[in-house]
Amino acid sequence: MITTDGIWFKDEHGRFLLLRGANLGGSTKVPFTPNGATWKKDGFYDHRNVSFVGRPFPIEEADEHFSRLRSWGLTFLRFLVPWEAVEHAGPGIYDREYLDYLHAVIEKADEHGISLFIDPHQDVWSRFSGGDGAPGWTFEAVGMDPSKFHAAGAAILHQEHGDPFPRMVWPSNAAKLASATLFTLFFAGNDFAPQTKVEGQPVQEYLQQHYIKSMQQVAQRLRDLSNVVGYDSLNEPSAGWIGVPDLGQFPSPFKIGASPSPFQSILLGSGYPQEIEIWDMRTSGAKLAGKQLFNPAKQSIWLPGRECVWKANGIWEVDNSGAPRLLKPDYFAKANGQDVDFDRDYLRPFVNRYAAAIREIVPAALIFVESEPSRMPPAWGPGDADRIVSAPHWYDGLVLFMKDFQPWLGVDFIKGKVILGAARIRKSYGEQLERFKTAARERLGGVPTLIGEIGIPFDMKKKQAFRTGNFSTQVRAMDRSLRIMDDALLNYTLWNYTPDNSNERGDQWNDEDLSIFSRDQQKDPADLNSGGRALEAIVRPYARATAGEPIRMSFDVRKKIFEFEFRHDPQVRQPTEFYIPNFQYPKGYAVEISDGSYETEPERQKLTYRHDPGRELHKLVIRKK
């Protein structure tokens, strides 16, 4: 059993937990039948006739994958369940076969001693706006035709763009018409689109109600499984255009590829060609590469008989000469005469509504809360949902965006600073993570923090490691990230474990390749470690359950030295348990303890430590033999 107590996770004995796991899995973003890998266009727009049964893997593979994850010490999973997987066939039509499959897979995880929380995953709203998550019919409900998005510049789609797909284009996709419109309607349709109704309902209520009812279907089907400890509210929720001060300016500092202003996006969607800035992301920052004319064929993304929802709600008009005119450039900056704040005014009420709905089904469920990437969580107060977890995401930014690693080069995207030198990078990255812990204490009332996503691209340096078999760069990059997780005593779920990852197509989604496992690296199927990537950094010792509060933990990948210190809690009667991987210590290890006694179980990769209650502080050191 996993519960929360202040800033810590605890077990049924009151021991302090450090959770280590992975996101399962990257290809769950797309359907299993037909294969929805984003490089495949055939059948893409037939979005109601799909199935996610088989994501993350066919049920007959469950024992293999769960055995491997457990062997690697990754026993707490963030389990992806896209909204589309549940309600793809149409509003209120739930895929019972998928829900049954979901139950069977998670029941298998329980047999392997693996706990998890459900992540209703999305990126930039939907597969049809360049990401994943929401069903295709959500666009049709507001009058949009997804088959016109790419041609009109409303989204960049791998299926339409072809190969090579631009690297990390989601920030610009998130600001384009398709995704930004749906997110704005989902969170703030009552304020910004009062004229827009679907089946007689205000659009905000229609979209939120369908999303929440779908996740209630998941909770209902899984309610008997004790290894499901909670539910994320929504992966990386986007504000859309909420709070944008000027619709004439691109709203994000992360400019990658075509970067239209919101008003240019609106006009493109209604068939008005626009000359758009094209930006490149470089180590030194975004650089203007030129301009390009988009939608020269004057395609409209609006279905016959429908018009732009933003025109219907009075943001723009066509004047007597036939030219479009922006009427309210600051339309999304204020509501009811007040400046708006996405987290306070829209995300916070939504999370509370979602938490109440999930707890109608599973009263004990933890609720994992996140805001937009790089943002702090909304400020919590009296009357807001309790038993929550702060679940932000953090990546080594330059490694992620540039698909390269230099041990002397890092970045702080929040401060907009380049960091030089390994020691300064470690200090800066530690400070970045401390911001999340501080926010969990000060904004959410003192709750645990779990980094829901952290990882590295494995196709660095133009996939060099796949040709040479040398993953040392990836090991160093991953260790740099996970070392600071240990420094900060943070819980995390790695992004990601994709069972059908391949060197050619990565995680099967937008050419991303962050999976810690690949069949293409698997030489010996009988060896659970075969197929693992950067295991030297990933499979690391840690204190699973501590009879008191952890103070310090570190692991030196090169020297194989693990150190742990804690202050014992007199109320805890059970011993401290460590995960000590045979992968790191194939010939055994030597143990040094400050006091007490210990016993090892190499076959279970477990060390049990019983401290001396006469001392307050306790230390354990492990070295290779």
N, C-alpha and C positions, 0 to 999 in steps of 0.2 A: 504493500500500500504506500502511495506517495501523497503526502499532504504538504501544506505550507505553514510556516511559523515565522512571522516577521520576514526577514530577507532570505530565509533558508527554506529549502525543501527538507522534509523529514520523513522517516519511515515509521512504522507502527510502534517501534521501540523508542522513538524519540531521537534516533541517531541522525546526525547532519549528513545530508546526501550531496554528492557531486554527480551530476547527470552527464553522461557522455553518450552520444548517439549520432544518427544520420537522418537526412531526409530521404524518404522512400516513396517514389523515386522520381528521377528527372523526366523520364518518358511518360509518367502518369499524366502529364499535361495534355497528351493527345490520345485519341481513341486507339484501342487495340484492334477493333474490327469496324470498318477496314483500317488498315494501318494508317494512322494519322500523322506520321512523321512529316514535319513541315516542308521537307524538300519534295514531297509528293503532292501533285496538284489533282490527280484523278479523284473524282468524287468529293473533293473538298467542300463544295457548297451544298452538298446533300446532307446538311448538318443534323437533321432529325433522325436519320437512319444510321446511327453509329452505336457502338458498344464499348464500354471501358472494362468489361469483364476480361481479366487477364492483365490488368494494370494494378500493381507494379510487375507482377509475373504470373504465369499460369500456376494454378494451385498445386500442380504436381512438382513445381520447383521450390515450393515454400520451405521445406526442410533444409534444402541446400543453402538458400540465402540466409535464413534465420540462424542456422548453425554458424555460418561464416561471420555474420555480424556479431553474434554472441562471442565467438572465439576472439574477435578483435576488440572486445570490451565495449561494444556499441550497443547497449541494452536499453536505450531510451530513444524512441523514434518519433520523428515528426512525419506523420503518415498523410500523404497528399490525397485529397478527395475533391476534385473540381466540381463546382456546381453543375457543369455540363454533364458530368458522369451520371448524375442523379436525375436530371430533368431535361435531357436533350430532346425528347420526342415532342415536347410541347408544354405549354403552361399547365401545371397540375398533373402531368402524366409522369409518374415516377418509374424508374427502371428497377423493378423488383428483383430481377435476375442479378443485377449489379449489387444491390444491397445484400442479397444472400451470399454472393461471392465475397463481398467485403467482410461479412461476418466470418466466413470460413477462413479467410486469410489471417484476420486478426486473432482468431481463436488459435491458429497455428503459432502465431507469435507468442501467445501466452504459454503454450506448451514448451517453448524454448526460454521461458523466463524473461521475455521482452515486454516492457511497458511502452506506451505511446500516447500521443495526443493527436487528434484529427486536425489537419490543416486544410481548410477550404481554399485551395490554392487558386490564385489568379495572377496574371501579369497583364498590364494594360487592357484589362477588362475581359478579353475573349480571344480565341484563336483567330477570329475574323477581323480583329483590329491589330493583329500582329503579336498576340500573346497567347493567353489561355484563360480558362475559367468559366465565364458565363456562356449559356447556350446561345446559338445563333439567332433564335427567335426573339431574343431581347431587343435586337436591332430592329427587326421587323415590327415589333410592337409599337415602336415610336416612329415608324414610317421610313426606315432606312433599308437600302438594298445592299447587303454586304458584298455582293459580286462586283459592285462598282467602286469599292473603297480604294483599291490600289490605283486604278486608272485615274481617279479623281484626286489622288493625293491625300485621302482621308486616313490612310495607314500604309505602312510598308509591309508587305507580306512576302515571306520566303517563297510561298507557293507560286506567286506571280513574278517576283523579282528574279528568281533563279539563283544559280551559284556564280561566284561566291556571294554569300549573303553578308551585308555590311556588319561589322563587329559592333556589338553592344548598342543597338539603335533604340532600345526601349525608352530612354528618356525623351527622345523626340517623338516616338510613337505615342507616348503617354500624353503629349501636349497637342496631338493632332485631333481632328474633328471626331472620329469614331469613338475613341476611348474617352476623350475629355468630355464629350457630350453625355455619354452614358453614365460616367461617374458623377458628373454634376447633377444629372437627373436623379440618380440613385440616392445621393446624400442630401441634395438640396432642391429637388424639384418643386417643393411647396413654395419656396421663396423665389426661385428664379424661372420657373416654368409653370406658373399657376394656370395657364391656358391649356396645358397639355395633359390630357387624360387618356387612359387606356382601359377599354371595356368599362367605362363609366367611373373609373377610379383615378384619383390624382396619380401622376406617373411615379412619384417617389414612393407612395404607398404600394403601388402595384409591383414595382421592382423589389423593394425591400421585403415585402410579404412573401413573394415567391422564393427569394433567396433563403429567408429564414425558415420557411416551411420545408424546403428541401433539406436543410441541415437538421431540422427536427426529424425528418424521415431517417436520416443517418443515425441520430441519437437513439431513436426508437428501436432501430434494428440492432444496435450495439449495446443497449443498456444492460444486458446481462453479463457483459464481459468486463471483469474487474481490472484488466490490464489497460483499459482505456481510461486514462486519468483526467482528460479534459478536451477542450475544443478551442482552437484558435478562432478569433472573430472574423478575420479576413486577412489573407496574405497581402502585405504591402498596399494597403488602401490608398487610393489616389484621390486628391482633391479635385481632379479635373481642372476646371477653370475657376473654381471657387476661390475668391480672394485675389484674383488677378487684377492689378490696378489699372492696366491699360491694355485693351484688346488689340492695340496696334503693335505690341511688342511681344517677342517670343518670351514665354513666362518662366523658363527654366534656365539656370546657369549652365546646365549640361547640354551643350549644343553638339549633336552628332548627326551628320547627314543633313537631309532637307529639314529646315527649321522654320516653318511658317509662323507668323503671328496668329493668334486665335481668329482675328477677323479674316485674314487670308485663308485660313482653314475653312471657315464658314463659307466664304465665297467660292473656294474650290469645290466644295460639296454641292453647291447650287449651280455649277457649270460655268463659273467665271474663271478663265485661265489667269494664273498668277506667276510672277517671276519670284522665285523663292531662293533665299540664301542657303548655300551648302557649306557645312562646317566639318572640319576634320578635328578629331581628338588626338593631341600629341602629348608627349611627356611634359612639355611646357604649358599645356592648356589647350583650349579650343582655338582654332585658327580658321578664319574665313577663307574658303577655297574657291568661291565663285558663286554664280547664280545660275538658275535653270528655270525654264518655263515649264510649269506643270499644268496638266489637264488641257492641253491644246485642243482636244476633241470635244471639249465642253460637256463632259459627262456629268450628270446629276446623280447623287447617291440617294435621292428621295424617290420613293415608290410612286407609281402613277396615282394622281389624286391627292398626294401628300405634299406638304411644303416644309421647309426648314423650320424646326421647332424654335429656333432663335429668332427667326423672322416673325413667326406667329406670336412670340412673346415680346415683340416690340424693340428688339435690339438694333435691327437694321431695316432698311426699306429700299425700294427701287424708286428713284425720283422720276419726274416727268420726262427726262431725256433717256430713261432706260438704264441709268447708271446706278449701281448699288451705293448706299450711303450709310455709314455707321452713325447711329443716333446716340448710343450710350456707351462710350468707350470704357467707363468704369462700372458697368452694369453688375459685374460679379463681385465688386469690392464692398458693396453695402447691401443690407437687407433691413427693411423697416426703419430706415434712417440711421442705422448703426453700422460701424465697420464690422465685417464678419471675420471670424477666426475658425478655420476648418476644424481643428481639433476640439475646440470648446463648443462650437455651435452645432456641429454635424456628426463628427466621429464619436464623440462621447455619448450623445443620446442613442446613436445606433448601437454601440457596444452594449450599453445598458439594456436596450430592447432585446438584443441577441442573447445576452447572458440570461435574462429572465425566461426567454423562450426555450433555451437549451435546458435550463434547470427545471422547467415544467416536466421534462422527461427524465433527466438525470440530476437530482438535487445536489449531489456531491461533486459535480463536475467543476474542475478548475477552468477558468477562462483566461486564455493567453491573448494579450493585447499588444498590438503594434500600430504604429502610425506610418506615414510615408517614409521611404528610405532616407536615412540621415537626419530624421526629425526626432525630437523627444516625444514621449507619449503625452496624451492629454492630461491635464491636471484633474485629479480625482478629489471628490469631496464627500461629505455626509449624504447618505441616500444612494450613492453609486454602488455598483456591484462589488461585493466582497470576494475574497478568495480568488484574486486575479494574479497573473504572472506577467511581468514585463518581458516581451519577446521580440526585441529589435534584431536587426540584421547588421552584420559588420563584415566587410571584406578589406583586404589589403588592396586599396583602390587602384594603384598603378599596375599591380600584377593582374588584376581583374580586367581593367580596360585595355591595357597594352599587350596582354598575353606575353609578358616578359618579366624577368626577375633580375634585379641588381641588388646585391646585399647591402650596398651603401646608399640606396635611393628609396625613399618612401614619400608619402603625402598625407596631409590632413585636409580632406576636402571641405570640412566645416569651416576651418580657418583660411582655406585657400593657400596653404603653405606647403612648399616642397621641403622634405626633411633629408638631410645629408648625414651619413655616418650611422653605423650599426647601433651604437649605444644611444644616439639621439632618437633613432627610429623606435627602438624598444621603449624608451621613455615616452615618446609621443603617442605610440599606439596604446600604451598603458593608460595614458591620460584620456585618450578617446574612449576607451572602454569604461573608465571610471565615470565619464559623463552619464553613461547609461545606468550605472549603479546608483549614482547620485540622483538621477531622475526618478528611479524606482523608489528611492527613499523619500524624496522631497515632493514629487508630483503625484505619486500613486500611494503615498501613505506608508511606505516601508514594506515592499513585497519582493519576492525573489526575482532575479533576472536570469533569463535563459536566452543566449544568442541563438536565435532560430535558424540563421543561415551564416555559415562561414566556410570558406573553401578557396580553392585555386583552380584556374584552368589548366588542364593537363596537355592541351595542344599548344603549349608555349613554343616560341621560336619556330613557328611554321611547322609544328608537329615533328620537330627534330627527334624527340625521344622515341617516337613510334618507329622511326627508321633505325635508330642506333641501339635501342633497348636500354639506354642510359637515362634514368629518371632522377639523377642526383640534383638537378636544378629544381625539380618539383619537390623533392624531399626538403631542400633548404627553404623553399618558399612556404611550404606547408608548416614546417617546424617554426618558422618565424611567427606565423599566425597562432599556432597552438601553444607555443611557449608563453605568449602573453595571456592566453586563456588560463593557463596554469598560474601565472603570476597573479592574475586578478581573482583566482578561485571562482571562475565563472562556469556555469553550466552551458552546454552547447550541443547543437545538432548540426553535423557537417552537411553542407550542400555539395554532393549528394551521393546516393548509391543508386545507380541505374543498371538493372540486370541485363538489358539489351544494348548497352553502350557498345559502340564500335569506333575504331580509329578513324574510319572514313566519315561517319555521320555523328559522332559524339553521342549526346544524350537524346538524339532524335528531334530536337527542338531548336530551331533558329541557329544551328551550327554551334551551340554551346557544348562544351566538353569538360565538365567538372566532376565526373563520376570517379569515385575512389576504387571502382571495380570495372573491369572490361573483359569480355570473353576473348578479345584479341590479345590480351596479355596473359591469358590462361594457358599454360603449357601442360599442366598436370591436373585434370579435373578431380583426382583423388585427394589433392592437397588443397585445403581450404584457403591457404594464403595465395595460391596461384591465381592470377587475375587481379590481385590487389595492386594498387598504385600508391607509391610513396608511403608504404606501410612503415618504413623506418621512423617516420614522423607521426603517423596516425595511431599506430598501435603502441600506446604509451601507458606506463603504470599510473594509477591514480587511487585515491582513497574513495571507495564506493560509499561506505557508511561509517561515519566517525562518531565515537562515543563522546562527543563534545564539539566545540567550534574549531574548524580548521583555521590555522594562522598563516601557514606558508606551504607551498608545494612547488617543486621544480623537477624537471627531468632534462638531463644533458644527453642529447641524442648520440653524440659522438663518444662520450666516455661511459655512457650507460649508467650514470649515477642518478638515483631517484632520492629525493629528500622530502620529508613531510613533518610538519609540526602542528600540534593542536593543544588546546586547553580543554581538559575533560569537564563534562557536565556530571555532577554527583547524582543526578536523577536518572542517568542512563545506566542500565545494568548490562547491556549487551556489549560484546567486544567490538573493536574497530576492524573493518574488513577492507582489504586492498585487492585490487586487480593487478597481478604481476604477470605480464604476458611471456609465455615461453618463446615467442618470436624474438623478443629482445634479449632473453637469457637462455639460449638453447643448451648451455652447459651448466645451468644452475646459477645461483647468486648467493652472495654473502649478505647477512643482515646485521646491522648495528642498531641497538635500541638504547634509549636513555634509561629505561627502567622496565619492569614488568617481564612478560614472557610472550613468545609467539610460536605459532606452528604454521607450517607451509603445506599446501596441497597442490603440487605442480600440475597434476592431471586436471585440476579444476582452475588452474591459474589464479590461485587464491592464497592470500596470507592473512591469518587472523592474529590480531595483536590485543593482548590484555594488559592494560596499563596498571601501574601502581597507584591506587587512589590516594596515597600519601603525598604524591607530587601533583602540582597544578599543571605544569607544562610537560609535554612529552614529544620525543623526536625519534624518527625512524629513518635510517639511511640504507639504501640497497645499492650494491655494486656487483658487477659481473665477476664471476670466479675466474 
